[in-house]
């Protein structure tokens, strides 16, 4: 059997629609309908996405869903602030009416999952229109060590709208690029270590990785139950807050954290050390961000030290052991006749090596397949070490300095796409929160040579309200000082 991946081409572009208040507009307007909004976005997708390649599976029923929700609104039955608003979903999250492939041809011909993931069910119950599925780094970037973010055998290569020859980051590449390109205001990504905040930073959008467990993990193609979570990727912080309220089942109304910008009672820590110094331009933008936070009234406790997690090998052991067990459990929920184990996937990739293994290998899969279960002493010891490396580093720093949160540069500016050699990431600040299972938020902070960069805000478990409050205040101050964030021009970066 042969498979065909999507390709990209150049297009002529028109004005990017300003949909930043789409939910609010739909609630108060008698002229703009969900159908009209979906039609506008579908036109935008037809025009722009052949160049960016963010969406791997459009939803053919999106207009039907929008019409039904318009009828409900006309009858006075409004489900909430996102009633009738289009949302894109990463292609490793189960949707009962659309394929879920994790970017792999091994799942491309399988029937859709038998049920929506709980988080997708919550989106539909809140009145969201599932506009389609977004491309991702295949298997969420945990198949081979020399992978290129944004590439999958099923979806092809997603490109950065700000520079089409630069990386969109990963693994939630399509979600980040789609929001940046104006294909939707709201998208869902997933993260194990950096997979929401990296593409958010590189594409100039907001990405919020919640505390692990705050959003249901069921129905997400897994890597690690210790670190996996889904989260919002949006144009603005308030949109991320609104979407997080839906994803968490309405437990907290996170939009309340966006009501003001006074940070006079907030203490923010600034770890330096290895989180700085890998990009002079990014450091300069981040220094400017610190000035803006200070102008909002925050007390900055600078030049702190956050020890580099010593658990890189331990984290890899944890991810490898959990992948083998968690992925088998997930595959058991899919239709009979498909792959059931990592060994099945490894064999499939070898059989279809010309498409699956054309750019990088599967040594991470092979390492995971060789592990011996979650009762293994190697796993138990590695899990404890990795957990302590993250939590002790963050919690000790917060406690010892009486801090509410930490801020740091997010990721180096987007690197050149290099399918032969893989990603060239100069530095990041996601590992501590990943190991701890703690929340992390990336908010656009500026541009370096025309490429977006971000500021990460992190804290202890379930500190999302605090992170959203700080991000909203910073976002507001930056817009007042510098104007709206630049929109992408869909050109090659020289």
C-alpha positions as CSV (number, residue, x, y, z in Angstrom):
1,X,0.0,0.0,0.0
2,X,1.3,3.5,-0.8
3,X,0.6,6.7,1.1
4,X,0.8,10.3,0.0
5,X,1.9,13.1,2.3
6,X,0.7,16.6,1.8
7,X,3.0,19.1,0.0
8,X,3.2,22.9,0.1
9,X,3.1,25.6,-2.5
10,X,3.3,29.4,-2.5
11,X,0.1,31.5,-2.6
12,X,-1.0,35.1,-2.9
13,X,-2.4,36.4,0.4
14,X,-5.0,38.9,1.4
15,X,-5.8,40.6,4.7
16,X,-5.6,38.4,7.7
17,X,-9.0,38.4,9.5
18,X,-9.0,39.9,13.0
19,X,-10.8,37.3,15.0
20,X,-9.3,38.0,18.4
21,X,-12.7,38.7,20.0
22,X,-14.6,36.1,18.0
23,X,-16.4,34.6,21.0
24,X,-17.5,38.0,22.3
25,X,-18.6,39.2,18.8
26,X,-20.8,36.1,18.4
27,X,-22.4,36.7,21.7
28,X,-23.4,40.3,21.1
29,X,-23.8,40.6,17.3
30,X,-27.0,40.0,15.4
31,X,-25.2,40.1,12.1
32,X,-22.2,37.8,12.5
33,X,-23.1,34.1,12.7
34,X,-21.1,31.0,13.4
35,X,-21.7,29.9,9.8
36,X,-20.3,33.2,8.6
37,X,-17.2,32.8,10.8
38,X,-16.6,29.3,9.7
39,X,-17.0,30.2,6.1
40,X,-14.5,33.1,6.5
41,X,-12.0,30.8,8.1
42,X,-12.4,28.0,5.6
43,X,-11.7,30.6,2.9
44,X,-8.6,31.7,4.8
45,X,-7.5,28.0,5.0
46,X,-7.9,27.5,1.3
47,X,-5.9,30.6,0.6
48,X,-3.1,30.3,3.2
49,X,-2.7,26.8,4.3
50,X,-1.2,25.4,1.1
51,X,1.8,27.5,2.1
52,X,1.9,26.9,5.9
53,X,0.4,23.3,5.9
54,X,-0.9,23.6,9.4
55,X,-4.1,21.6,9.0
56,X,-4.0,17.9,8.1
57,X,-7.7,17.1,8.2
58,X,-10.5,19.7,7.7
59,X,-13.8,18.9,9.3
60,X,-16.4,18.5,6.4
61,X,-19.2,18.9,8.9
62,X,-18.0,22.2,10.4
63,X,-20.7,24.3,8.6
64,X,-23.4,21.9,9.6
65,X,-22.3,22.1,13.2
66,X,-22.1,25.9,13.0
67,X,-25.6,26.1,11.6
68,X,-27.0,24.0,14.4
69,X,-25.3,26.2,17.0
70,X,-26.7,29.3,15.2
71,X,-30.1,27.9,15.6
72,X,-29.6,27.3,19.3
73,X,-28.4,30.9,19.7
74,X,-31.4,32.3,17.8
75,X,-33.6,30.3,20.2
76,X,-31.9,31.8,23.2
77,X,-29.9,28.7,24.1
78,X,-26.3,30.0,24.4
79,X,-24.0,27.4,26.0
80,X,-21.2,29.8,27.0
81,X,-18.6,32.3,25.8
82,X,-17.4,29.9,23.0
83,X,-20.8,29.1,21.6
84,X,-20.3,28.8,17.8
85,X,-16.6,29.5,17.9
86,X,-14.3,27.4,15.7
87,X,-11.5,25.5,17.4
88,X,-8.7,23.4,15.9
89,X,-7.6,20.2,17.6
90,X,-4.1,18.6,17.4
91,X,-4.1,15.3,15.5
92,X,-3.1,13.2,18.5
93,X,-6.4,13.9,20.3
94,X,-9.3,11.6,19.6
95,X,-12.3,12.8,17.6
96,X,-15.0,10.3,16.8
97,X,-15.9,11.9,13.5
98,X,-12.3,12.6,12.2
99,X,-9.1,10.5,11.9
100,X,-6.6,10.6,14.7
101,X,-3.2,9.6,13.4
102,X,-0.5,11.2,15.6
103,X,1.1,12.0,12.2
104,X,1.8,8.3,11.4
105,X,0.8,6.4,8.4
106,X,0.3,3.4,10.7
107,X,-2.9,5.0,11.9
108,X,-3.9,6.8,8.7
109,X,-6.1,4.0,7.3
110,X,-7.7,3.1,10.7
111,X,-11.3,4.2,11.4
112,X,-11.7,7.2,13.6
113,X,-11.6,6.5,17.4
114,X,-14.8,5.1,18.9
115,X,-15.4,8.2,21.0
116,X,-14.3,11.8,21.5
117,X,-11.5,12.4,24.0
118,X,-13.1,13.9,27.2
119,X,-11.6,17.3,26.4
120,X,-13.1,17.3,22.9
121,X,-16.5,16.3,24.4
122,X,-16.1,19.4,26.7
123,X,-15.4,21.6,23.7
124,X,-18.5,20.4,21.9
125,X,-20.6,20.7,25.0
126,X,-19.4,24.3,25.3
127,X,-20.7,25.0,21.8
128,X,-17.4,25.0,20.0
129,X,-17.2,24.0,16.3
130,X,-14.4,21.6,15.6
131,X,-12.9,23.2,12.5
132,X,-10.4,20.4,11.8
133,X,-7.2,18.6,13.0
134,X,-3.8,20.2,13.0
135,X,-0.5,18.6,11.9
136,X,2.2,17.7,14.4
137,X,5.7,16.4,14.8
138,X,5.1,12.7,14.2
139,X,4.3,10.8,17.5
140,X,4.7,14.2,19.3
141,X,8.4,14.2,18.6
142,X,9.2,11.0,20.4
143,X,10.2,8.5,17.7
144,X,13.7,9.4,16.7
145,X,16.3,11.8,18.1
146,X,17.1,13.7,14.9
147,X,13.6,14.6,14.0
148,X,12.4,17.9,12.5
149,X,9.6,19.7,14.4
150,X,6.5,20.0,12.3
151,X,7.1,17.0,10.0
152,X,5.0,13.9,9.9
153,X,4.6,11.2,7.3
154,X,0.9,11.8,7.3
155,X,0.7,15.5,7.3
156,X,3.9,16.6,5.7
157,X,5.9,19.7,6.9
158,X,4.3,22.6,8.8
159,X,6.1,25.9,8.2
160,X,6.4,29.0,10.3
161,X,4.1,31.7,8.9
162,X,6.6,34.4,9.8
163,X,9.3,32.7,7.8
164,X,8.4,29.8,5.6
165,X,11.9,28.3,5.6
166,X,12.0,28.4,9.5
167,X,10.6,25.9,11.9
168,X,7.2,26.2,13.4
169,X,8.5,24.4,16.5
170,X,6.8,21.3,17.9
171,X,5.3,19.1,18.6
172,X,2.0,21.2,18.4
173,X,3.3,22.7,15.2
174,X,0.1,23.0,13.3
175,X,-1.8,24.4,16.2
176,X,0.7,27.2,16.7
177,X,1.1,28.0,13.0
178,X,-2.6,27.9,12.4
179,X,-3.4,30.5,15.1
180,X,-0.5,32.7,13.9
181,X,-1.7,32.5,10.3
182,X,-5.3,33.5,11.2
183,X,-6.8,30.1,10.4
184,X,-8.5,30.1,13.8
185,X,-8.2,32.0,17.1
186,X,-8.4,28.9,19.2
187,X,-6.5,25.6,19.0
188,X,-5.6,22.8,21.3
189,X,-2.0,21.5,21.6
190,X,-0.4,18.9,23.8
191,X,2.9,18.9,25.7
192,X,5.2,16.5,27.3
193,X,8.2,18.8,27.4
194,X,7.9,22.0,25.4
195,X,5.4,20.9,22.8
196,X,2.9,23.8,23.5
197,X,5.2,26.6,24.6
198,X,7.8,26.0,21.9
199,X,5.5,26.4,18.9
200,X,3.7,29.2,20.8
201,X,6.9,31.1,21.2
202,X,8.2,30.5,17.6
203,X,4.8,31.5,16.0
204,X,4.1,34.5,18.2
205,X,1.0,33.2,20.0
206,X,0.0,32.3,23.5
207,X,0.5,28.7,24.7
208,X,-0.6,27.5,28.1
209,X,0.6,24.1,29.4
210,X,-1.6,23.3,32.5
211,X,-0.6,21.3,35.5
212,X,-0.6,17.6,34.6
213,X,-4.0,16.2,35.4
214,X,-5.9,19.4,35.3
215,X,-7.2,18.5,31.8
216,X,-8.2,14.9,31.2
217,X,-5.5,12.8,29.5
218,X,-7.8,10.1,28.2
219,X,-8.1,10.0,24.4
220,X,-4.7,11.6,23.8
221,X,-2.2,9.5,22.0
222,X,0.3,9.3,24.9
223,X,4.0,9.5,25.5
224,X,4.0,9.7,29.3
225,X,1.2,9.9,31.8
226,X,3.7,11.6,34.2
227,X,4.1,14.6,31.8
228,X,1.5,14.6,29.1
229,X,-1.2,17.3,29.1
230,X,-3.4,19.2,26.6
231,X,-3.7,23.0,26.7
232,X,-4.8,26.1,24.8
233,X,-3.0,27.9,22.0
234,X,-4.6,31.2,21.2
235,X,-4.1,34.8,19.9
236,X,-4.5,36.4,23.4
237,X,-4.1,35.5,27.0
238,X,-7.8,36.1,27.7
239,X,-8.7,33.6,25.0
240,X,-6.4,31.0,26.6
241,X,-8.1,31.6,29.9
242,X,-11.5,31.2,28.4
243,X,-10.5,28.0,26.6
244,X,-8.8,26.6,29.7
245,X,-12.1,27.1,31.6
246,X,-13.8,24.8,29.1
247,X,-11.0,22.2,29.0
248,X,-11.1,21.9,32.8
249,X,-14.8,21.4,32.9
250,X,-15.7,24.8,34.3
251,X,-14.0,24.1,37.6
252,X,-12.5,27.7,37.6
253,X,-13.4,30.8,35.6
254,X,-9.9,31.7,34.6
255,X,-11.0,34.8,32.7
256,X,-11.3,36.5,36.1
257,X,-7.5,36.6,36.2
258,X,-7.6,39.0,33.2
259,X,-9.6,41.7,34.9
260,X,-6.7,44.0,35.8
261,X,-3.0,44.8,35.2
262,X,-1.9,46.0,38.7
263,X,0.9,43.6,39.9
264,X,1.9,45.7,42.9
265,X,1.4,42.7,45.3
266,X,3.3,40.2,43.1
267,X,6.9,39.0,43.5
268,X,8.5,37.5,40.4
269,X,11.7,35.6,40.3
270,X,14.2,35.9,37.4
271,X,16.5,32.8,37.2
272,X,19.5,33.5,35.0
273,X,22.2,30.9,34.5
274,X,21.5,28.4,31.7
275,X,18.1,29.9,30.8
276,X,19.7,33.0,29.4
277,X,22.7,33.7,27.1
278,X,22.0,31.5,24.1
279,X,20.5,34.3,22.0
280,X,21.5,37.9,22.4
281,X,18.4,39.2,20.7
282,X,16.1,37.1,22.8
283,X,17.9,38.3,26.0
284,X,17.4,41.9,25.0
285,X,13.7,41.4,24.3
286,X,13.4,39.6,27.7
287,X,15.1,42.5,29.5
288,X,12.5,44.8,28.0
289,X,9.8,42.4,29.2
290,X,11.2,42.7,32.8
291,X,10.9,46.5,32.5
292,X,7.3,46.2,31.5
293,X,6.5,43.8,34.4
294,X,8.2,46.3,36.8
295,X,6.1,49.1,35.4
296,X,3.0,47.1,36.2
297,X,4.1,47.2,39.8
298,X,5.7,43.7,40.2
299,X,8.7,43.3,42.4
300,X,11.4,41.5,40.5
301,X,13.9,39.3,42.4
302,X,16.7,39.0,39.8
303,X,19.8,37.0,39.3
304,X,18.4,33.8,40.9
305,X,19.8,30.4,40.2
306,X,17.6,27.5,39.0
307,X,19.8,24.4,38.9
308,X,19.8,22.6,35.6
309,X,17.8,19.5,36.0
310,X,20.2,16.6,36.4
311,X,17.7,14.2,35.2
312,X,18.0,14.2,31.4
313,X,18.8,10.5,31.3
314,X,16.2,9.8,34.1
315,X,13.6,11.7,32.1
316,X,14.4,9.7,29.0
317,X,14.0,6.5,31.1
318,X,10.7,7.6,32.4
319,X,9.4,8.5,29.0
320,X,10.6,5.3,27.4
321,X,9.1,3.1,30.1
322,X,5.8,4.9,30.1
323,X,5.5,5.1,26.3
324,X,5.6,1.4,25.9
325,X,2.8,0.8,28.5
326,X,0.7,3.9,27.8
327,X,0.7,3.6,24.1
328,X,-0.3,-0.1,24.2
329,X,-3.2,0.9,26.4
330,X,-4.2,3.6,24.0
331,X,-3.9,1.4,20.9
332,X,-6.2,-1.1,22.6
333,X,-9.0,1.5,22.4
334,X,-8.8,1.7,18.6
335,X,-10.5,-0.6,16.1
336,X,-9.3,-4.2,15.8
337,X,-6.8,-4.9,13.0
338,X,-4.5,-2.0,13.6
339,X,-1.2,-1.8,15.4
340,X,-1.4,-3.0,19.0
341,X,2.1,-2.5,20.4
342,X,5.3,-0.5,19.9
343,X,6.8,-3.5,18.1
344,X,3.9,-3.4,15.6
345,X,4.7,0.3,14.9
346,X,8.4,-0.3,14.6
347,X,7.7,-3.1,12.1
348,X,5.3,-0.9,10.1
349,X,7.9,1.9,9.9
350,X,10.5,-0.5,8.6
351,X,8.1,-1.9,6.0
352,X,7.3,1.7,4.9
353,X,10.7,3.1,5.5
354,X,10.7,5.1,2.2
355,X,8.0,7.3,3.7
356,X,8.2,6.9,7.4
357,X,12.0,6.8,7.9
358,X,13.0,9.0,5.0
359,X,14.3,11.8,7.3
360,X,15.1,10.3,10.7
361,X,14.9,7.0,12.5
362,X,13.0,5.4,15.4
363,X,15.7,4.7,18.0
364,X,13.5,6.2,20.7
365,X,10.7,3.8,19.8
366,X,13.2,0.9,19.9
367,X,14.6,2.0,23.2
368,X,11.1,2.2,24.6
369,X,10.2,-1.3,23.2
370,X,13.1,-2.8,25.1
371,X,12.0,-1.5,28.5
372,X,10.5,-4.0,31.1
373,X,7.5,-2.3,32.7
374,X,6.6,0.3,35.3
375,X,7.6,-2.0,38.2
376,X,11.2,-2.0,37.0
377,X,13.6,-0.6,39.6
378,X,15.2,1.4,36.8
379,X,11.9,3.1,36.1
380,X,11.0,3.6,39.8
381,X,14.3,5.2,40.6
382,X,14.4,7.4,37.4
383,X,10.8,8.6,38.0
384,X,11.6,9.7,41.6
385,X,14.8,11.5,40.5
386,X,13.2,13.3,37.6
387,X,10.2,14.4,39.7
388,X,12.5,15.8,42.4
389,X,14.7,17.5,39.8
390,X,11.7,19.5,38.6
391,X,9.7,20.1,41.8
392,X,12.5,20.7,44.1
393,X,14.1,23.3,41.8
394,X,10.8,25.2,41.3
395,X,9.3,24.9,44.7
396,X,12.5,25.6,46.6
397,X,13.2,28.8,44.6
398,X,9.6,30.0,45.1
399,X,9.6,29.3,48.8
400,X,13.0,30.5,49.7
401,X,12.4,33.9,47.9
402,X,8.7,34.3,48.7
403,X,7.9,34.4,45.0
404,X,4.6,34.0,43.1
405,X,6.1,33.0,39.8
406,X,9.2,32.7,37.7
407,X,9.9,34.3,34.3
408,X,12.5,33.5,31.7
409,X,13.1,33.6,27.9
410,X,11.0,30.9,26.2
411,X,12.8,29.5,23.2
412,X,15.5,30.6,20.8
413,X,14.1,32.2,17.6
414,X,12.9,29.8,15.0
415,X,15.8,27.9,13.4
416,X,16.1,27.0,9.8
417,X,14.3,23.9,8.7
418,X,16.7,21.1,8.1
419,X,15.1,17.8,7.4
420,X,18.4,16.1,6.9
421,X,20.0,17.0,10.2
422,X,17.0,17.8,12.4
423,X,16.2,20.6,14.8
424,X,18.8,23.2,15.9
425,X,17.4,24.4,19.2
426,X,19.8,26.8,21.0
427,X,18.0,26.8,24.3
428,X,14.6,26.7,26.2
429,X,13.1,26.9,29.6
430,X,10.5,24.1,29.6
431,X,12.3,21.2,31.3
432,X,11.8,22.1,35.0
433,X,8.0,22.4,34.5
434,X,7.9,19.3,32.4
435,X,9.7,17.1,35.0
436,X,7.5,18.5,37.8
437,X,4.2,18.3,35.9
438,X,3.8,22.0,36.7
439,X,2.1,24.7,34.6
440,X,4.0,26.9,32.1
441,X,2.7,29.8,29.9
442,X,4.4,31.4,26.9
443,X,3.3,34.8,25.8
444,X,4.7,36.8,22.8
445,X,7.4,39.2,24.0
446,X,8.8,40.7,20.8
447,X,10.7,39.9,17.6
448,X,14.3,39.1,16.8
449,X,15.2,39.8,13.2
450,X,11.6,39.5,12.3
451,X,11.1,36.2,14.1
452,X,8.7,36.0,17.1
453,X,10.0,35.2,20.6
454,X,8.2,34.6,23.9
455,X,8.4,35.0,27.6
456,X,7.7,32.0,29.8
457,X,5.9,32.3,33.1
458,X,6.0,29.3,35.5
459,X,4.9,28.4,39.0
460,X,4.0,25.6,41.3
461,X,1.2,23.1,40.8
462,X,-2.2,24.6,39.9
463,X,-1.0,28.1,39.8
464,X,-2.7,28.8,36.5
465,X,-4.6,31.8,37.8
466,X,-1.4,33.5,38.8
467,X,0.3,32.8,35.5
468,X,-2.7,34.0,33.5
469,X,-2.8,37.2,35.7
470,X,0.8,38.0,35.1
471,X,0.7,37.1,31.4
472,X,-2.4,39.3,30.8
473,X,-0.8,42.3,32.6
474,X,2.4,41.9,30.5
475,X,0.5,41.4,27.3
476,X,-1.5,44.6,28.0
477,X,1.6,46.6,28.9
478,X,3.5,45.4,25.8
479,X,0.6,46.4,23.5
480,X,0.4,49.8,25.1
481,X,4.2,50.3,24.8
482,X,4.8,48.7,21.4
483,X,1.5,48.4,19.6
484,X,-0.1,45.2,18.3
485,X,2.1,42.2,17.6
486,X,3.3,42.0,14.0
487,X,1.3,39.8,11.7
488,X,3.1,37.2,9.5
489,X,3.9,38.0,5.9
490,X,4.3,34.4,4.7
491,X,7.7,34.9,3.1
492,X,11.1,33.2,3.1
493,X,13.5,34.5,5.8
494,X,16.7,35.7,4.2
